[in-house]
Amino acid sequence: MAKTQTFGDKTKKKGEKTFVNVKVVKAYRSEKGTVKFLERFVRVNDIAEAEKIDIER
């Protein structure tokens, strides 16, 4: 007997995800004057919202 359902079919049934994970990188100057970078992964509903994201230290 052949399998009627594959693993890919099972994962599709769990529901459609309507969000996108975006990596946000922000550069800032430290007290010493060097440039440091802050990186975060942020979940957004639409890719157009990625430009509006502001992350804090």
VOBA-1610 file (N, C-alpha, C; in pm, whole numbers, padded with zeros to 5 digits, always signed):
BEGIN
Met+00083-00118+00000Met+00000+00000+00000Met+00088+00125+00000Ala+00053+00218-00082Ala+00128+00343-00090Ala+00071+00444+00009Lys+00158+00532+00054Lys+00113+00638+00145Lys+00032+00740+00066Thr-00078+00781+00121Thr-00161+00880+00052Thr-00128+01022+00096Gln-00055+01036+00205Gln-00024+01169+00255Gln+00126+01177+00283Thr+00190+01279+00231Thr+00333+01297+00255Thr+00355+01394+00370Phe+00478+01407+00412Phe+00511+01500+00520Phe+00482+01644+00479Gly+00507+01678+00354Gly+00479+01812+00304Gly+00332+01846+00311Asp+00247+01749+00286Asp+00103+01771+00295Asp+00060+01797+00439Lys+00124+01731+00533Lys+00089+01750+00674Lys+00126+01891+00721Thr+00239+01943+00679Thr+00280+02075+00723Thr+00196+02185+00660Lys+00145+02164+00542Lys+00061+02264+00477Lys-00074+02277+00547Lys-00120+02172+00611Lys-00251+02174+00675Lys-00252+02253+00805Lys-00137+02282+00862Lys-00133+02349+00992Lys-00181+02493+00985Gly-00188+02552+00870Gly-00239+02688+00858Gly-00139+02774+00783Glu-00192+02869+00714Glu-00106+02961+00640Glu-00053+03068+00735Lys+00075+03091+00731Lys+00136+03194+00813Lys+00135+03324+00733Thr+00088+03427+00795Thr+00074+03554+00724Thr+00182+03654+00767Phe+00292+03608+00821Phe+00397+03699+00863Phe+00529+03664+00795Val+00621+03761+00803Val+00753+03745+00744Val+00856+03778+00851Asn+00962+03699+00863Asn+01071+03729+00954Asn+01175+03813+00881Val+01213+03925+00943Val+01306+04020+00883Val+01420+04045+00980Lys+01542+04048+00928Lys+01657+04081+01011Lys+01683+04231+01000Val+01680+04301+01115Val+01699+04445+01119Val+01835+04473+01179Val+01915+04555+01111Val+02048+04592+01158Val+02050+04742+01177Lys+02093+04786+01297Lys+02099+04928+01329Lys+02240+04961+01375Ala+02298+05066+01318Ala+02431+05111+01357Ala+02419+05226+01455Tyr+02506+05228+01556Tyr+02508+05338+01652Tyr+02650+05359+01701Arg+02676+05476+01756Arg+02808+05509+01810Arg+02809+05486+01960Ser+02916+05424+02008Ser+02931+05401+02151Ser+02990+05526+02216Glu+03007+05521+02348Glu+03064+05635+02420Glu+03208+05662+02377Lys+03279+05559+02335Lys+03418+05573+02291Lys+03428+05628+02149Gly+03319+05631+02076Gly+03319+05683+01941Gly+03327+05577+01833Thr+03329+05451+01872Thr+03333+05345+01772Thr+03192+05311+01725Val+03184+05256+01607Val+03054+05219+01551Val+03024+05075+01590Lys+02905+05053+01644Lys+02860+04919+01681Lys+02730+04891+01610Phe+02699+04763+01596Phe+02579+04723+01525Phe+02490+04641+01617Leu+02360+04664+01606Leu+02260+04590+01681Leu+02175+04514+01579Glu+02166+04383+01595Glu+02093+04298+01500Glu+01979+04228+01572Arg+01862+04229+01512Arg+01745+04160+01567Arg+01664+04100+01453Phe+01598+03989+01483Phe+01500+03933+01391Phe+01363+03979+01440Val+01285+04036+01349Val+01155+04091+01383Val+01051+04027+01291Arg+00935+03996+01346Arg+00826+03937+01269Arg+00731+04050+01228Val+00708+04063+01098Val+00617+04165+01046Val+00511+04099+00960Asn+00397+04164+00946Asn+00288+04109+00865Asn+00311+04129+00717Asp+00375+04242+00681Asp+00398+04274+00540Asp+00540+04327+00526Ile+00605+04298+00417Ile+00744+04338+00396Ile+00757+04490+00388Ala+00650+04560+00354Ala+00653+04706+00347Ala+00670+04768+00486Glu+00634+04696+00590Glu+00649+04747+00727Glu+00794+04743+00775Ala+00882+04678+00704Ala+01021+04661+00749Ala+01094+04794+00758Glu+01061+04890+00675Glu+01128+05019+00678Glu+01088+05103+00800Lys+00975+05074+00860Lys+00924+05152+00972Lys+00973+05102+01107Ile+01044+04990+01111Ile+01085+04928+01237Ile+01202+05005+01296Asp+01193+05034+01426Asp+01301+05097+01499Asp+01330+05010+01622Ile+01453+04961+01635Ile+01489+04875+01746Ile+01576+04956+01843Glu+01568+04923+01969Glu+01642+04993+02074Glu+01747+04900+02134Arg+01845+04961+02198Arg+01948+04882+02265Arg+01897+04820+02391
//
